[in-house]
Amino acid sequence: MNENTSFILALKDVIDEDYNADMEAISLNDEHEFSDKHNKKMKKLIKRQSRPYFKLISTATRRAACIIVAMIVLSASALSVEAVRNAVYDFIIKIFSNHSVVTIESGTDDGYPTSIEEKYYISQLPAGFKQTQYGETDNSISVFYSNGKKGILFDQNVKGNHNIYGFVNIT
């Protein structure tokens, strides 16, 4: 006796007269009529899918996920390039109780200019701050801004003149 015969015999033992009566009452040849509520929902779905922007909306989450994954992959691969990695890892912000220090550190001292070629400045000061002091030499610039109670010190130095770091000091 194979497995199919055993299954059919077990099924015959389980089937009772009520089940047979229920099966005879079901007509597989009659068409099913859907309710008006169901028909309205189907029409609404079909109408929504026929709009020209449907594909963009229905795939928006997948597109967003692809963009996020691409950004992660690009970031990871960019950090594998030494020049990009050094630029990211050598830029450090240290926050102290009364000031913040922005540091750019590098392992080599070769190729740095000996004088300031481009002057940097704070483009947008907090409300109420004004420049109160300014000092400039060939290899450094120092600007102090104050609002009477607090001050911002901005120093720009060439690498040879200032070996530790350049910083923005907010006191």
Secondary structure, DSSP 8 states (H G I E B T S, - for coil): --HHHHHHHHHHHH--HHHHHHHHH--SSS-----HHHHHHHHHHHHHHTSTTHHHHHTHHHHHHHHHHHHHHHHHHHTTSHHHHHHHHTEEEEE-SS-EEEEE--S--TT--SS--S----SS--TT-EEEEEEE-SSEEEEEEE-SS-EEEEEEE-TTT-SS---EEE-
